[in-house]
Amino acid sequence: MNNQRKMSFSTGILSITLMMFFVASSVDVASFDVFALKGEGVPNRSYGSNSDVCGDKLCSEISSDMKSVSSKSMKSDDVMKKSSDDSSMMNVAENPSVNKTYDDVMFNTEIQQMQGVSLEFSSPEIILAKTLVPINARVFNSIENANLSHTDWAYTITNSQGDTIYKTTTLHGHFGIMNFKNYFPSSGTYTISYTTLSSGPFMLGASVPELGQTRSVITGDLLRFEEDPKANFGSRTFEFTVDVIEPEQSVVVKGSEPDAAYFVKLTTIPERVVVGEPVTIVFDVDDYYTGNDATHVDGLISVIPQHYYQSDYGDQPEAPIPIPLAGAFHGHLGSLSVTQIFDKSGTVILEVDLSTIPYSVPAFGQASVDFTIQVFDTPDSSDTVIGKTNADTGYCGVGFSVLHAKCSQSFFWQCSDI
């Protein structure tokens, strides 16, 4: 009996010891995940982002040369697929690119500086509407290039008409990083406005502990806050713009012949259409039921509101299926394409009237399809940059002028090349 009690007592002690060891290990791991932000290349996953944090930088996005206007990584293929559900596909526009992921895509990075505080903004080089897009931001001390801890944030996204499509309440960046994923409902140019505020010794009438006050995290470790200088900078507002394009567009259309249906997909090469630069517009026609290329498809293409009519009607009279005798784009394997240059920005509607000839497969008859694309203005290539990073001349904040790697403004403010 005594031996059994001794064994039970020993078993209990062992269980308690193992439990304490497990809890201690869990605490250590949790502390490491949250606070081990030293510049030793140890990645820590940021909320709402595909990016890692290495020291005071985003590992995949921060260029070693802070004057560079962009940093890029490898680009992934778009994820495209077709649904096989007849009821959901027929006469319904499809957007296969809604499944696009932004892992390992090329990111553009822009830095703006205002009175000693810099904000770094990173977004994918190609942004598709109707997808969740990672938008990354980092606020840091312009001189030490050290993240600013415990900053409050708010940001607003507006479209080109000035309508607000997204607005946050108060956000908080413990390490000066604010990474989120946002949804853009349609193509066009959007403005993202960030306001970031520091945490001083007092807030809302109450004192803020030393640990929670904004500092330049030179040490790279939030727990060593006493070694980092305070940075109660007040507030700063920065604005950035992004261009959003439509995903690859496709639609299933019923032909004029009984039970005839075909699948039409629009792509542009390059994906982002810019004023003054050639773009190839491709219409790809497939048999809806088999997925094979449709053969011998005629197409008449119109561009609205640019009023470019790439072809016009001249049908053969008395023919069972009117044939465009005046000429048409022809796809032996269902692919019709045209290359042109747009002379102004805006929304462009592409109309294509499709028809088959007697030996086409499938013989769907006639049908018309409309698509919409967005044409963007040509990026400013001026040597003098206001409010943007310039690799050769340095950088000044919004409202400052760049001149010989120095920037100045009336009154008292001056900043030097970073």
MIGUNU-447763 format. One record per residue (C-alpha): residue number from 1; residue in three letters; x, y, z. Coordinates in steps of 0.2 Angstrom, whole numbers, plus 5000, padded with zeros to 4 digits. Each point is the difference from the previous one (the first is absolute). Example, Ala and Ser with C-alpha at 12.3 -4.5 7.8 and 13.67 -1.06 7.14 Angstrom:
<nodes>
kolgu,mitor,u,v,w
1,ALA,5062,4978,5039
2,SER,5006,5017,4997
</nodes>
This chain:
<nodes>
kolgu,mitor,u,v,w
1,MET,5000,5000,5000
2,ASN,5014,5012,5005
3,ASN,5009,4996,4983
4,GLN,4985,5004,4990
5,ARG,4998,5017,5009
6,LYS,5018,5004,4997
7,MET,4998,4995,4981
8,SER,4985,5011,4998
9,PHE,5008,5014,5009
10,SER,5015,4999,4988
11,THR,4989,4999,4985
12,GLY,4991,5016,5005
13,ILE,5017,5009,5003
14,LEU,5006,4994,4983
15,SER,4984,5006,4991
16,ILE,5001,5017,5009
17,THR,5018,5002,4995
18,LEU,4996,4996,4981
19,MET,4985,5012,5000
20,MET,5011,5014,5007
21,PHE,5014,4997,4987
22,PHE,4987,5000,4986
23,VAL,4992,5017,5006
24,ALA,5017,5008,5002
25,SER,5005,4994,4982
26,SER,4984,5007,4993
27,VAL,5003,5017,5009
28,ASP,5018,5000,4992
29,VAL,4993,4997,4983
30,ALA,4987,5013,5001
31,SER,5012,5013,5006
32,PHE,5012,4996,4986
33,ASP,4986,5001,4987
34,VAL,4994,5017,5006
35,PHE,5016,5009,5005
36,ALA,5015,4992,4991
37,LEU,5001,5013,4987
38,LYS,5019,5002,5000
39,GLY,5009,5003,4984
40,GLU,5006,4982,4999
41,GLY,4990,4994,4985
42,VAL,4987,4990,5011
43,PRO,4984,5002,4990
44,ASN,4984,5004,5010
45,ARG,4983,5000,4991
46,SER,4991,5016,5000
47,TYR,4981,5001,5002
48,GLY,4991,5001,4983
49,SER,5015,4999,4990
50,ASN,5010,4987,4990
51,SER,5016,5010,5005
52,ASP,5012,4995,5014
53,VAL,5008,5012,5013
54,CYS,5019,5000,5001
55,GLY,5007,5012,5013
56,ASP,4992,5017,4995
57,LYS,4997,4995,4982
58,LEU,4988,4990,4990
59,CYS,5011,4986,4994
60,SER,4992,4997,4983
61,GLU,4997,5019,4996
62,ILE,5014,5011,5007
63,SER,5014,5004,4988
64,SER,5017,5003,5007
65,ASP,5001,5016,4991
66,MET,4987,5011,5008
67,LYS,5000,5012,4986
68,SER,4994,4988,4988
69,VAL,4983,5003,4994
70,SER,4994,4982,4999
71,SER,5005,4983,5006
72,LYS,4994,4984,4992
73,SER,4999,4981,5002
74,MET,4996,4986,4988
75,LYS,4983,5001,4992
76,SER,4988,4985,5001
77,ASP,4988,4994,4987
78,ASP,4982,5005,5001
79,VAL,4988,4986,5006
80,MET,4987,4997,4987
81,LYS,4986,4987,5000
82,LYS,4983,4997,4991
83,SER,4985,4994,5009
84,SER,4992,4984,4993
85,ASP,4982,5004,5007
86,ASP,4989,5004,4985
87,SER,4987,5009,5011
88,SER,5012,5012,5007
89,MET,5010,5002,4984
90,MET,4987,5004,4987
91,ASN,4999,5018,4996
92,VAL,5009,5005,5016
93,ALA,5016,5010,4999
94,GLU,5015,4991,5008
95,ASN,5015,5007,5008
96,PRO,5013,4986,5002
97,SER,5012,5012,5007
98,VAL,4991,5002,5016
99,ASN,5010,4985,5006
100,LYS,5016,5009,4996
101,THR,5013,5000,5015
102,TYR,5013,5013,5003
103,ASP,5013,4989,5007
104,ASP,5017,5003,4992
105,VAL,4993,5014,4989
106,MET,5010,5015,4995
107,PHE,4997,5014,5013
108,ASN,5003,5019,4996
109,THR,5006,5010,5015
110,GLU,4999,5018,5003
111,ILE,5007,5011,5014
112,GLN,4993,5017,5005
113,GLN,5008,5010,5014
114,MET,4993,5015,5010
115,GLN,5010,5009,5013
116,GLY,5011,4985,5006
117,VAL,4986,4987,4999
118,SER,5000,4988,4985
119,LEU,4986,4989,4994
120,GLU,5004,4985,4988
121,PHE,4986,4994,4989
122,SER,5000,4983,4991
123,SER,4987,4993,4988
124,PRO,5000,4987,4986
125,GLU,5006,5006,4983
126,ILE,4984,4993,4993
127,ILE,4984,5003,5010
128,LEU,4984,4991,4994
129,ALA,4983,5006,5005
130,LYS,4989,4988,5010
131,THR,5014,4992,5009
132,LEU,5008,5001,5017
133,VAL,5016,5011,4997
134,PRO,5014,5001,5013
135,ILE,5004,5018,5004
136,ASN,5015,5002,5012
137,ALA,5005,5016,5009
138,ARG,5015,5004,5012
139,VAL,5003,5016,5010
140,PHE,5018,5003,5005
141,ASN,5012,5014,5006
142,SER,5008,5007,4984
143,ILE,5017,5003,5007
144,GLU,5003,4983,5009
145,ASN,4989,4990,4989
146,ALA,4992,4992,5016
147,ASN,4982,4995,5001
148,LEU,4989,5011,5011
149,SER,4992,4990,5014
150,HIS,4982,5002,5007
151,THR,4993,5011,4986
152,ASP,4981,5002,4997
153,TRP,4994,4999,4982
154,ALA,4985,5003,4990
155,TYR,4999,4999,4981
156,THR,4987,5004,4986
157,ILE,4998,4994,4983
158,THR,4991,5011,4987
159,ASN,4997,4997,4981
160,SER,5003,5012,4986
161,GLN,4983,5008,5003
162,GLY,5005,5004,5018
163,ASP,4988,4987,5007
164,THR,5006,4991,5016
165,ILE,4999,4981,4997
166,TYR,5009,4995,5016
167,LYS,5004,5009,5017
168,THR,5008,4993,5016
169,THR,4997,5005,5018
170,THR,5016,5001,5011
171,LEU,5013,4988,4996
172,HIS,5016,4997,5010
173,GLY,5018,4995,4995
174,HIS,5010,4993,5014
175,PHE,5015,5000,4988
176,GLY,4996,5013,4988
177,ILE,4993,4988,4987
178,MET,4982,5000,4993
179,ASN,4997,4986,4988
180,PHE,4982,4996,4994
181,LYS,4991,4993,4985
182,ASN,4988,5011,4991
183,TYR,4986,4997,4987
184,PHE,4998,5012,4985
185,PRO,4983,4998,4992
186,SER,5005,5006,4982
187,SER,5014,5006,4989
188,GLY,5007,5017,5002
189,THR,5012,5011,5010
190,TYR,4997,5000,5019
191,THR,5008,5011,5013
192,ILE,5005,4993,5017
193,SER,5002,5013,5013
194,TYR,5010,4995,5016
195,THR,5000,5010,5016
196,THR,5011,4994,5014
197,LEU,5002,5007,5018
198,SER,5013,4998,5013
199,SER,4996,4995,5018
200,GLY,5007,5013,5013
201,PRO,5001,5000,5019
202,PHE,4981,5004,5001
203,MET,4985,4994,4990
204,LEU,4981,5004,5004
205,GLY,5005,5008,5016
206,ALA,5009,4985,5006
207,SER,5019,4997,5001
208,VAL,5008,4987,4988
209,PRO,5013,4988,5008
210,GLU,5017,5001,4993
211,LEU,4998,4983,4991
212,GLY,4985,5007,4990
213,GLN,5008,5016,4994
214,THR,5006,5002,4982
215,ARG,5019,4998,4998
216,SER,5012,4997,4986
217,VAL,5004,4982,5001
218,ILE,5018,5001,4997
219,THR,5003,4984,5010
220,GLY,4988,4990,4990
221,ASP,4993,4993,5016
222,LEU,4983,5007,5008
223,LEU,5005,4994,5017
224,ARG,5016,5010,5000
225,PHE,4990,5016,4999
226,GLU,5010,5009,5013
227,GLU,5015,5000,4988
228,ASP,4990,5008,4986
229,PRO,4997,5019,4998
230,LYS,4982,5006,5002
231,ALA,4992,5007,4984
232,ASN,4984,5009,5004
233,PHE,4998,5007,4982
234,GLY,4982,5005,5001
235,SER,4991,4995,4984
236,ARG,5004,4998,4981
237,THR,4989,4997,4985
238,PHE,5006,4992,4984
239,GLU,4991,4996,4984
240,PHE,5004,4987,4987
241,THR,4991,4994,4984
242,VAL,4998,4983,4992
243,ASP,4993,4995,4983
244,VAL,4988,4986,5000
245,ILE,4996,4989,4984
246,GLU,4986,4988,4997
247,PRO,5003,4982,5002
248,GLU,5001,4989,4985
249,GLN,4983,5001,4993
250,SER,4990,4986,4993
251,VAL,4982,4996,4996
252,VAL,4989,4986,4994
253,VAL,4988,5005,4986
254,LYS,4986,4991,4991
255,GLY,5001,5000,4981
256,SER,4986,5003,4988
257,GLU,5000,4982,4996
258,PRO,4989,4988,5011
259,ASP,5010,4993,5015
260,ALA,5016,5009,4994
261,ALA,5011,5008,5013
262,TYR,5018,5006,5001
263,PHE,5013,5007,5012
264,VAL,5008,5017,4996
265,LYS,5015,5006,5010
266,LEU,5008,5017,4999
267,THR,5018,5003,5004
268,THR,5012,5015,4997
269,ILE,5019,5000,4998
270,PRO,5006,5008,5010
271,GLU,4987,4998,5014
272,ARG,5001,5019,5005
273,VAL,4995,5011,4985
274,VAL,5009,5017,4999
275,VAL,4997,5015,4989
276,GLY,5012,5001,4986
277,GLU,5007,4982,5002
278,PRO,4995,4986,4988
279,VAL,4988,4986,5007
280,THR,4994,4984,4992
281,ILE,4982,4996,5003
282,VAL,4996,4981,4999
283,PHE,4983,4992,4998
284,ASP,5001,4981,5003
285,VAL,4984,4990,4995
286,ASP,4998,4982,5006
287,ASP,4986,4987,4998
288,TYR,4991,5001,5016
289,TYR,4995,4982,5001
290,THR,5017,4992,4996
291,GLY,5012,5014,5004
292,ASN,5009,4998,4983
293,ASP,5005,5015,4990
294,ALA,4986,5006,4989
295,THR,5005,5000,4981
296,HIS,4998,5012,4987
297,VAL,4992,5014,5010
298,ASP,4997,5018,4992
299,GLY,5000,5015,5011
300,LEU,4996,5019,4997
301,ILE,5008,5010,5014
302,SER,4995,5018,5006
303,VAL,5008,5010,5013
304,ILE,4989,5013,5010
305,PRO,5002,5014,5005
306,GLN,5016,5001,4990
307,HIS,4989,4998,4984
308,TYR,5013,4988,4992
309,TYR,4991,4988,4988
310,GLN,5012,4987,4996
311,SER,4988,4992,4987
312,ASP,4982,5003,4993
313,TYR,4986,4989,4993
314,GLY,4998,4995,4982
315,ASP,4989,4985,5001
316,GLN,4997,4988,4986
317,PRO,4981,5002,4995
318,GLU,4989,4985,5000
319,ALA,5012,4989,5010
320,PRO,4993,4989,5014
321,ILE,5014,5006,5011
322,PRO,5005,5018,4995
323,ILE,5019,5001,4996
324,PRO,5009,5016,5002
325,LEU,5006,5003,4982
326,ALA,5008,5016,5004
327,GLY,5013,4991,5010
328,ALA,5002,4995,5018
329,PHE,5012,4994,5013
330,HIS,5001,4981,4998
331,GLY,5005,4987,5013
332,HIS,5004,4983,4992
333,LEU,5002,4993,5018
334,GLY,4988,5013,5008
335,SER,5013,5013,5004
336,LEU,4997,5018,4994
337,SER,5012,5014,5005
338,VAL,5004,5018,4996
339,THR,5014,5011,5005
340,GLN,4997,5019,5002
341,ILE,5005,5016,5010
342,PHE,4988,5010,5011
343,ASP,5002,5019,5000
344,LYS,4990,5003,5016
345,SER,4996,4993,5016
346,GLY,4984,4993,5007
347,THR,4988,4986,4998
348,VAL,4999,4992,4983
349,ILE,4986,4988,4994
350,LEU,5005,4986,4988
351,GLU,4986,4993,4989
352,VAL,5003,4984,4990
353,ASP,4987,4993,4988
354,LEU,5004,4982,4997
355,SER,4993,4989,4987
356,THR,5004,4983,4992
357,ILE,5001,4993,4982
358,PRO,4993,4984,4994
359,TYR,5015,4989,5005
360,SER,5003,5008,5017
361,VAL,5000,4989,5015
362,PRO,4989,5003,5010
363,ALA,4988,5009,4988
364,PHE,4993,5011,5013
365,GLY,4993,5013,4988
366,GLN,5002,5018,5005
367,ALA,5002,5009,5017
368,SER,5007,5016,5007
369,VAL,5011,5002,5016
370,ASP,5005,5016,5009
371,PHE,5015,5002,5011
372,THR,5007,5015,5010
373,ILE,5018,5005,5003
374,GLN,5009,5014,5009
375,VAL,5013,5011,4991
376,PHE,5012,5009,5012
377,ASP,5010,5016,4998
378,THR,5018,4999,4996
379,PRO,5011,5001,5016
380,ASP,5009,5016,5002
381,SER,5018,4998,4995
382,SER,5006,5018,5006
383,ASP,5017,5001,5008
384,THR,4993,5012,5013
385,VAL,4989,4990,5012
386,ILE,4988,5008,5013
387,GLY,4995,4988,5014
388,LYS,5007,4985,4993
389,THR,5016,4990,5001
390,ASN,5014,5003,4987
391,ALA,5015,4989,4999
392,ASP,5012,5014,4994
393,THR,4994,5016,5008
394,GLY,4994,4993,5017
395,TYR,4984,5003,5008
396,CYS,4989,5013,5008
397,GLY,4983,4999,5007
398,VAL,4983,5006,4992
399,GLY,5002,5019,4997
400,PHE,5019,5000,4999
401,SER,5010,5002,4985
402,VAL,5015,4989,4995
403,LEU,5016,5010,4995
404,HIS,5017,4993,4999
405,ALA,4997,4986,5013
406,LYS,4994,5014,5012
407,CYS,4982,5005,5003
408,SER,4994,5016,5008
409,GLN,4984,5010,5003
410,SER,4997,5018,5006
411,PHE,5001,5004,5018
412,PHE,5011,4988,5010
413,TRP,4999,4982,4994
414,GLN,5014,4991,4991
415,CYS,5004,4982,4997
416,SER,5015,4991,4992
417,ASP,5003,4986,4989
418,ILE,4995,4983,5007
</nodes>
